[in-house]
Amino acid sequence: MKKLENDFLKELNKQNISNIKPSDLNLCQENKRPRIRLSFILSFAVVIIAVITCILIYKAQLSSKYPIKYVNRGDINNSNDGYIIKHWDEKSNYEKWPSISYNNRNYELYSTILISETPTKYIGDKIGECVAVGYDIYEQKQHTCNTLIYEIKDFKSELAIAVKYENDDCYYSMVNINYEFANTLDFINSLNISRYATFKSAHYYKDDLEIEYYDLKNNDIISKLFVDKDAPVEMINSKFPLMSISFSIEAIGRTNLSLSVSSDGYINTNILSYNRSIYIGKDKVNSFIKYIDDNYQGYKIVYVNNILEETGSAMFSNGSRN
C-alpha cells in the first residue's frame, strides 16, 4: 500500500499537482470500494437474469414437446372413500371365499372389487379339489364351499391357479402372494411377462411436471428394463418412483398392476400384492427413462375441476384425443 501511495505522488508531481496529501489517498481508496461492490452486484444480477432466462426457455421447450392432457380431479379423487361390507346373501362366490388354502399354500384373489372371471382360454387341466372357508362378519358364522382347482396354462401351480366354486360356471385366478422368485429371469419366466403382460401407459414425474406416455411396447419395457437376469427379487421399500407404468396380466387376474423405477436404482412392482423390488442401478434407471422419453410422445398432465367448463376440450388441448 505504501508503494502505491508513493507511485501515485510521483505521478501527481509530474502533473505539477502538489497540494494533495498522502492522507487524501485513504479517501480515494475508500471511495473506490463502493464501485467494486456495485460491479459485483451488477455481475451477479446478470448471472441471475441469465439463469432465469434459461429456465424460461427450458420450460417453453417442455411445453412445445409435451402437449397438454387435461384430467378431471374427480377421476382421481372420487367420493367412494370406503368399502361397504355386504351381507352374506348379497355377496357373490368370489366375495364370500376370496382365498383358499391348497397344498399348504395360501392363494388369494387380487381384488374382490374389480374382479372379473378368467377367460377359459387360459384354463388348463383339473389338478385337485379343496374346501374354501368364508366368514360372515354380521352373523359371526363360518361357511364352507367345495371348489375345483385347475392349472392356468403356462404358469406354475405353485404361483397361480384357477378356482371354480360349487354351483358357479366361472373360473377365477388366484395367486400365491408369498411366492419367492429365484432371480429376475425366474420373475420374467414364471409370470410369462413376455407373452401375457400388457403394458398400458407410463407416468414420469419430471421437476414440477407429470408426463404421461401411451401405447407402450412390451419388448421395449422388457428388453430395456430387465437387463440383469441374475439380479435377486427382494421385498423392500425403495424411494418414491421417478416413473410408474401400469400393466395387466389377464391370465392370472391381475388387471391393475404397477411397475415403477425409483431414484435409488430399483424396479418395484405390486404384482403379487406385496411389493417386489429388483436392483438395476441408477444409471440403468435414468437410461430407461430417457429411452421412453425419446421414443414415445409424452403429454403434460394438468388437473382441472371440470374439463369441458375450463378448457372446452374433452381430453387434450391440441384436440388429438378428443
Disulfide bonds with the S-S distance in Angstrom:
none
